[in-house]
Each structure stands twice: as structure tokens, then as C-alpha cells.
Amino acid sequence: MDNNKKTPGSYKAKEMYLLSGLCVCGECLKNVGTAFSMMGNVKYSGRNKLKYVTYRCGNRDRTKQCKNPELRREYIENYVLAQLQEKIFNEQAIPLLAKQLSDYQKSKETNVKGEKQRLNKSLEGIERQIENIVNAVAAGASNPSFLEKLAGLEQQKFDLSQKLIEVEAIKEKAAITEETLRQLLSQFGTHIVNRDLPEIKKFIGSYVEKVIIYEKHVEVIFKVPVVDLAYGDEGSRTPVRR
């Protein structure tokens, strides 16, 4: 439902825009600091009134200040699909992706273990303070601030205990193997190869974070780190000249 609220226009469009809600104008982002969406646009040009379907900056008609030219739909969509096929949905990339996901999973598990240790240490310190106050009161100390301090420590102990319960409920996940990843990606990869646009439309947002369209180049930002198989560089941005 949240996703539907963000891109309601995709349901009204007569044309299918594979990247609706993902494309933003890089020139406006660079010049005015606002990421205006690149909207789908249809026009007919030439003597034969040929149909052209493009992505066009939403700020062009609003303020007349954006000079970023329209970009043909087939050019940008085919490029993004080619990048998905090259960077994610291919046999060479799978071992690299599996390693990245496994490393990420291990780092998350390490963080959970560290959080458990921190919470347990904090609880021990709170319990020692509570015990000291209780012993002081039992020995005859009657400072009124003791009760106020004790109430605050009891609340801190309760809050820390609740957080510890939540952290301990996080279970370790099974390691991500190349075969597991291959099975997960195989169905999507087939849709990419066959250019099955309705099916690709359903999942492309799971892999592509944003497509930034500048006047002279395009950047595709993926939601997962990818490795350039030609150069071995790791990153999530993939620039291209157009």
C-alpha cells in the first residue's frame, strides 16, 4: 500500500513505463538540489507522425528551467535491463553476490552479538546499583533521594531487559549458498532475458534503487552492491554515456 501511494500514476498510464517511480532528473538534482521525477511522455513527430515514448523531467513544464532533454523509453529501459542482466542475473555474478550477501549476514550477526554483550553489561551495572541502594536502606540509611533513584534504576532495568529479549529473539539465518541464490534469481533472470516487461515490472524495484538521468550520462543505483566483472570494482552505481 505504501508503494502504491508513492507511484499512483503507474496505474493510470496507458503506456507501460518499466522505470516509473525510479527515474529522477540528474540536472535538477545537480542545479537546484531537488530530485524531480522523470515522467512518462508520449508525442508524435515528423511527417508520418511517428509515436515516441519518452521519460521527461516533471520540472520542465512546471518552471521551464530544466534543460534536460527527453530520453527515449526503449533506450533507458533496455540499458537498465542490460545492467541487471550483467551485474546480477548472470552466472559469473552469482558467486560474487553470494559472498557479498554472506559477508553482510555475518556482519549483522556480529552486531547482534555485540549488542547482547552491551545490554548484559549495562544490566549488570544497573543491578549492582540497585543492590547497593537496597543494602543502604536495609542498614538504616533514610535519604529520600534513594527511593527516587531506585525507581529510576528499576525503570532502566525494565527497558534494558525488554531490549535484550528483542535482541535474543533474532535467530541466526542459514548461510546463503551459490545454489540457493541461483534458485532465487533463476525465475527473475528468465524474465529479464525474455524481456517479459509485465513480470519485470513486478520486481524491478527490488533491485534498482534509482535511475539518475543527466544530460550526457545516466547512473543506475542498485539496492545491492554489484561487482563490475570487467574491472573488479565493487559498488552500487553504474554510470553510462548516452
C-alpha positions as CSV (number, residue, x, y, z in Angstrom):
1,M,0.0,0.0,0.0
2,D,2.9,2.4,0.8
3,N,4.4,1.6,-2.6
4,N,1.1,2.3,-4.3
5,K,0.9,5.7,-2.7
6,K,4.3,6.7,-4.0
7,T,3.6,5.8,-7.6
8,P,-0.1,6.1,-8.3
9,G,0.4,7.3,-11.8
10,S,1.7,4.0,-12.9
11,Y,-1.9,2.6,-12.7
12,K,-3.3,5.4,-14.8
13,A,-0.7,5.3,-17.6
14,K,-1.9,3.9,-20.9
15,E,1.8,3.1,-21.7
16,M,3.8,0.7,-19.5
17,Y,6.8,2.6,-18.0
18,L,9.1,0.0,-16.5
19,L,11.0,2.6,-14.5
20,S,8.1,4.7,-13.3
21,G,8.9,5.9,-9.8
22,L,12.6,5.1,-10.2
23,C,13.8,7.8,-12.7
24,V,14.9,11.2,-11.4
25,C,16.4,14.2,-13.2
26,G,20.1,14.5,-12.5
27,E,20.3,18.0,-13.9
28,C,17.7,19.4,-11.5
29,L,19.3,17.4,-8.7
30,K,22.7,19.0,-9.5
31,N,21.5,22.5,-10.2
32,V,18.6,23.1,-7.7
33,G,19.1,20.2,-5.3
34,T,15.7,18.6,-5.9
35,A,15.2,15.2,-7.4
36,F,12.3,15.8,-9.8
37,S,10.8,12.6,-11.2
38,M,11.2,11.8,-14.8
39,M,7.6,11.3,-16.1
40,G,6.4,9.2,-19.0
41,N,5.5,11.2,-22.0
42,V,4.1,10.4,-25.5
43,K,4.4,12.5,-28.5
44,Y,4.1,12.2,-32.3
45,S,6.7,13.7,-34.6
46,G,7.7,14.0,-38.2
47,R,5.7,13.9,-41.4
48,N,4.4,10.4,-40.6
49,K,3.6,11.3,-37.0
50,L,5.6,8.6,-35.6
51,K,5.0,7.8,-32.0
52,Y,7.8,8.5,-29.5
53,V,7.5,7.4,-25.8
54,T,10.0,9.1,-23.5
55,Y,10.9,9.9,-20.0
56,R,10.7,13.7,-19.4
57,C,11.6,15.8,-16.3
58,G,8.5,16.8,-14.4
59,N,10.1,20.2,-13.8
60,R,10.4,21.2,-17.4
61,D,6.7,22.2,-17.9
62,R,6.4,23.5,-14.3
63,T,9.2,26.1,-14.3
64,K,10.7,26.0,-17.8
65,Q,14.1,26.0,-16.2
66,C,15.2,22.4,-16.8
67,K,17.1,21.8,-20.0
68,N,17.5,18.1,-19.6
69,P,16.3,16.6,-22.9
70,E,13.7,13.8,-23.0
71,L,15.1,10.3,-23.2
72,R,13.5,7.6,-25.3
73,R,11.9,4.9,-23.2
74,E,13.4,2.0,-25.1
75,Y,16.9,3.4,-24.7
76,I,16.9,3.8,-20.9
77,E,14.8,0.7,-20.1
78,N,16.9,-1.6,-22.3
79,Y,20.0,-0.2,-20.7
80,V,18.8,-0.8,-17.2
81,L,17.7,-4.3,-18.1
82,A,21.1,-5.0,-19.7
83,Q,22.8,-3.8,-16.4
84,L,20.5,-6.1,-14.4
85,Q,21.4,-9.0,-16.6
86,E,25.1,-8.2,-16.5
87,K,25.5,-7.2,-12.8
88,I,23.0,-9.5,-11.1
89,F,21.2,-12.1,-13.2
90,N,24.2,-14.0,-14.7
91,E,26.3,-17.0,-13.7
92,Q,29.5,-15.1,-13.3
93,A,28.0,-12.6,-10.9
94,I,26.3,-15.2,-8.6
95,P,29.4,-16.3,-6.7
96,L,30.3,-12.6,-6.1
97,L,26.8,-11.8,-4.9
98,A,26.6,-14.9,-2.7
99,K,29.9,-13.8,-1.0
100,Q,28.7,-10.2,-0.5
101,L,25.4,-11.4,1.0
102,S,27.1,-13.9,3.3
103,D,29.6,-11.2,4.5
104,Y,26.7,-8.8,5.1
105,Q,24.8,-11.5,7.0
106,K,27.9,-12.3,9.1
107,S,28.3,-8.6,9.9
108,K,24.7,-8.3,11.0
109,E,25.1,-11.4,13.3
110,T,28.3,-9.9,14.7
111,N,26.4,-6.7,15.5
112,V,23.7,-8.7,17.3
113,K,26.2,-10.5,19.4
114,G,27.9,-7.2,20.3
115,E,24.5,-5.7,21.2
116,K,23.8,-8.6,23.5
117,Q,27.1,-8.2,25.3
118,R,26.5,-4.4,25.7
119,L,23.0,-4.9,27.1
120,N,24.1,-7.6,29.5
121,K,26.9,-5.4,30.8
122,S,24.6,-2.5,31.3
123,L,22.1,-4.7,33.1
124,E,24.8,-5.9,35.5
125,G,25.8,-2.3,36.3
126,I,22.2,-1.3,37.0
127,E,21.6,-4.4,39.2
128,R,24.7,-3.6,41.2
129,Q,23.4,0.0,41.8
130,I,20.0,-1.3,42.8
131,E,21.6,-3.8,45.2
132,N,23.8,-1.1,46.8
133,I,20.7,1.2,47.4
134,V,18.7,-1.7,48.9
135,N,21.6,-2.6,51.2
136,A,22.0,1.0,52.3
137,V,18.3,1.3,53.1
138,A,18.4,-2.0,55.0
139,A,21.3,-0.7,57.0
140,G,19.3,2.3,58.2
141,A,20.0,4.9,55.6
142,S,16.9,7.1,55.2
143,N,17.9,9.6,52.4
144,P,14.7,10.5,50.5
145,S,16.6,10.6,47.2
146,F,17.3,6.9,47.5
147,L,13.7,5.9,46.6
148,E,13.7,8.3,43.7
149,K,17.0,6.9,42.5
150,L,15.8,3.3,43.0
151,A,12.6,3.9,40.9
152,G,14.7,5.3,38.0
153,L,17.1,2.3,38.1
154,E,14.2,-0.1,38.1
155,Q,12.8,1.6,35.0
156,Q,16.1,1.4,33.3
157,K,16.4,-2.3,34.2
158,F,13.0,-3.0,32.7
159,D,13.8,-1.1,29.5
160,L,17.1,-2.9,29.1
161,S,15.5,-6.3,29.8
162,Q,12.9,-5.7,27.1
163,K,15.6,-4.7,24.6
164,L,17.6,-7.8,25.5
165,I,14.5,-10.0,24.9
166,E,14.1,-8.5,21.4
167,V,17.8,-9.0,20.5
168,E,17.8,-12.6,21.8
169,A,14.8,-13.3,19.6
170,I,16.8,-12.6,16.5
171,K,17.8,-16.0,15.2
172,E,20.8,-16.8,13.1
173,K,20.0,-17.4,9.5
174,A,21.3,-20.2,7.3
175,A,24.3,-19.3,5.2
176,I,23.5,-18.1,1.7
177,T,25.0,-20.5,-0.8
178,E,25.5,-20.0,-4.5
179,E,22.9,-22.7,-5.3
180,T,20.3,-21.0,-3.0
181,L,21.0,-17.7,-4.7
182,R,20.9,-19.3,-8.2
183,Q,17.4,-20.7,-7.4
184,L,16.1,-17.4,-6.2
185,L,17.4,-15.5,-9.2
186,S,16.6,-18.0,-11.9
187,Q,13.0,-17.1,-12.4
188,F,13.6,-13.4,-12.5
189,G,16.6,-13.9,-14.8
190,T,14.4,-15.7,-17.3
191,H,12.0,-12.7,-17.4
192,I,15.0,-10.4,-18.0
193,V,16.3,-12.5,-20.9
194,N,12.9,-12.8,-22.5
195,R,12.1,-9.1,-21.9
196,D,8.8,-10.1,-20.2
197,L,8.0,-6.5,-19.2
198,P,4.8,-7.1,-17.1
199,E,6.7,-9.6,-15.0
200,I,9.8,-7.5,-14.7
201,K,7.7,-4.6,-13.6
202,K,6.6,-6.6,-10.6
203,F,10.1,-7.0,-9.2
204,I,12.5,-4.4,-10.7
205,G,12.1,-2.1,-7.7
206,S,13.5,-4.8,-5.5
207,Y,16.9,-4.5,-7.3
208,V,17.0,-0.9,-8.6
209,E,17.1,1.9,-6.1
210,K,17.1,4.8,-8.5
211,V,18.0,5.8,-12.1
212,I,19.5,9.3,-12.3
213,I,19.3,10.8,-15.8
214,Y,21.7,13.6,-16.6
215,E,22.1,15.5,-19.9
216,K,25.1,13.4,-21.0
217,H,25.1,10.3,-18.9
218,V,22.9,8.0,-16.7
219,E,23.6,6.5,-13.3
220,V,21.8,3.3,-12.2
221,I,21.9,2.8,-8.4
222,F,21.2,-0.8,-7.3
223,K,19.9,-1.8,-3.9
224,V,22.7,-4.4,-3.6
225,P,26.4,-3.9,-4.1
226,V,27.5,-5.2,-7.5
227,V,30.9,-6.0,-9.0
228,D,32.0,-4.8,-12.4
229,L,33.1,-8.1,-13.9
230,A,35.3,-6.4,-16.3
231,Y,37.3,-4.3,-13.8
232,G,36.5,-6.0,-10.4
233,D,35.3,-2.7,-8.9
234,E,32.5,-3.0,-6.3
235,G,29.8,-0.5,-6.0
236,S,26.1,0.1,-6.5
237,R,26.3,3.0,-9.0
238,T,26.7,2.2,-12.7
239,P,27.2,5.3,-14.9
240,V,26.8,5.2,-18.7
241,R,27.3,7.6,-21.6
242,R,24.3,8.1,-23.8
